[in-house]
Amino acid sequence: MTDPIEANLMENAAIAVFAIDTTHCVSYWNRACERLTGVDADAVLGTDLHMQVFSDPARPCLSDLLLDGRYEQIVSDYDHCRESKLSDGGYHAEGWLPDLGDRSRYVTIDASMVYSRSGEVAGAVEVIQDISEFKLNRLSRDVPEPSADTRPLLYTDAPRSLYEMPDYAECAPDKERHGVSEKKHETAVDEIEYDMAGCTV
């Protein structure tokens, strides 16, 4: 972004945004992303350290998988994901991320491709929104206080996934895309109630 007004808009946006180039190195990390993760932009710009900021051990983020066209891995890695309704070719995911910044957080993640003016792929951008308070307010209406059994809940290889619990409404594969069966779920915060007994955030 060369326009100072555009740069200022992104830097002061009240939502975490980061971007990677075609080599998977961080090219942008705004102030909200610093505050959400507790990691300064100077520490990650020009590196691929974003992968370990959001996951321990380090693993590709949604934007990394999208950039590489690894659609099958997107579907397998994320329990709750779907194609974006707002960005052509983009993907949306959501769930609990343990130890993000100073605590576990329920986040929505949206990743989309970035193109140059000539139409060539220039990288990918990822937007992360912390909606933990809203999520917990919904859960507190019917669910007792969770126990101390903290688990990473975004990825399917977690020891115990939120989406494997009894009250989760399973959704059948919706359609074929990129040669794999896509798991298409309705947005959790809108339509699905979870049984959180035995989990903490």
N, C-alpha and C positions, 0 to 999 in steps of 0.2 A: 504494500500500500504506500504509494508516494504522496497522495493527497493528504495534507496534515489534518484536515477535518475528518476524513474517513478513518485515518489512523487513530485520531482522538476518540471517535465514536466507538471503535472496537476496544480500545484500551480501557475505556470507562464503562463499558457494557456491564450490567449487573448479572452476568452469566459467564461461566468459565469457557474460554475458547482457546484451543491451540491448533496449530497447523504443522504438517510435516511436508518435506519435499519428496522428490522421487527416490531419494536414497534413504528415506525413513528417518531423517534427521529433523529435529524441531526447528521450524522457521518462524514460528510465532507462538507466544505464550502470554496471554493478557493478565491484567492485574487481578481479575476475579479468579483466574486459574491459580495464581500465586497464593491467594488467600484460601482457596478451597483445599489446595494440596499442601500448603506450607513450604513450597519449593519456589525459590526466586527464578525469574526468567533467565538470568545470567548463568544459572547452574545447569540449564538444559538446552539452551539455544545452541544449535550446531551439533547436537549429540542425539543419540537414540535413548537417552536416559528416561524419557517419558514412559517407556515400557515398564521400568521398575518402580516408577512413582505410583502407578495404578495397580500393580500386581507384584507380589513377592512369593515365589521367584518371578523374575521379569518374564513377560510374555507379550506378544503383539496386542496392541489396542485395536478397537473396532476400525479406526481409520487406517491402520496398517494392513489389516486383512482386506479391507475394501480396496485399497490402493493396489494390492497384489492380485485382486480378483479371486481371492480365496473364499468364495461364497459358501462352499460346503463347510469350511471351518467356522465361519460365522454362525451357521446354523447349529453346528455341533458344540461350539464353545459357549454359546449364550443360550440359557434356558428360555429366556423371554425376549424374542426378537422378531422383527418383521421388516419388510421393505418400508422405506419412508413414504409417508403420504404427502410430504411437502417438497421433497427434493428428488428429482429424477436420478435413479440409480443409487440413491442413498439408503442407509439402513438405520433403524432405531432399535435400541435395546434398553432394558432397565433391570434394576435389582440392587441388592445390598453389596456395597464394597467395604470390606473390613479395613480399619486403620487408614482411612483416607484423610490426610491432614491429622486431626487430633482424635478422631473417633470413627466408628462405622457409620456409613451414610447410605440412604436409599437414593439412587440417582437415576436420571434418564440420560441416555447417551445417543446423540445423533451424529452420524458421520456422512460426509458427502465428498465427492471429488472436486478438485480445483483445476481449472483449465486456464491456459495462457490465452492472450488475445487472438492468437493464431489457431486456437482450438486444441493445442497439444496438452496432454496431462502434465500438470505442474506440481501435483501433490494431492493432499487430502486435508480436510478440516474436521475437527471434532468439537462438539458442543456438549458440555456436561452441566446438568442442573441438579442441585441438591434439593430434593423434595421430602426429606426425612420427616420434618415436622408435620407436614400434611399427611404423610403415610401413617405416622404414629398416632395422629389424632383419629384417623379412621379405625385403626386397629384397636385403640383404647376403648372404643364403644362396646365391644363384645368380647375382647380377648383379655385374659388375666395377665398380670405382670410376668414377663418371660423369666426363665431361669438363667443361670450363668454359662450356658453352653453356647459360646460364641462360635460361629462358623462363617467362612466366606461363602456368600450366597449367589454370586453372579454367574459363576461358571459351573458347567455340568460335572466337572471332575472334583467339585467340592465334596468333603466327607458327607455332608447332609445338606441338600438343597431345599430352599423354600418351596420350590415348585414340585418337589417330590412328596410333600405333605398331603395327608388324606383329603383335605377339603379343597385342594386345587382343582379347578375345572380344566381337565385336559382338552386340548384342541387337536383335532386330527390334522394331518398335513393338508394344506389348502390347495396348492397347485405346484406345478413343476416350473422351476426357474434355474437357469444356468446348469441344467443337468442334475439337480438335486431336489429333493422334496423339501419345500420350505415350511418351517413351523410358523404359522401366522396366528398370533394371539391378539386379543383385544387388550387395550391399555389397562394395566393392572390397577392404577389409581382411579380409574373410571368405573370399572365393571366387576372386578374380581375381589372377593374377600378371602383372606388367608387365615389359616389356623397357625398362629405364631407360638403356640405353647411349646416350650422347650428351646426357644431361640432368644437371643438377645441381639441388640443392635449397638 
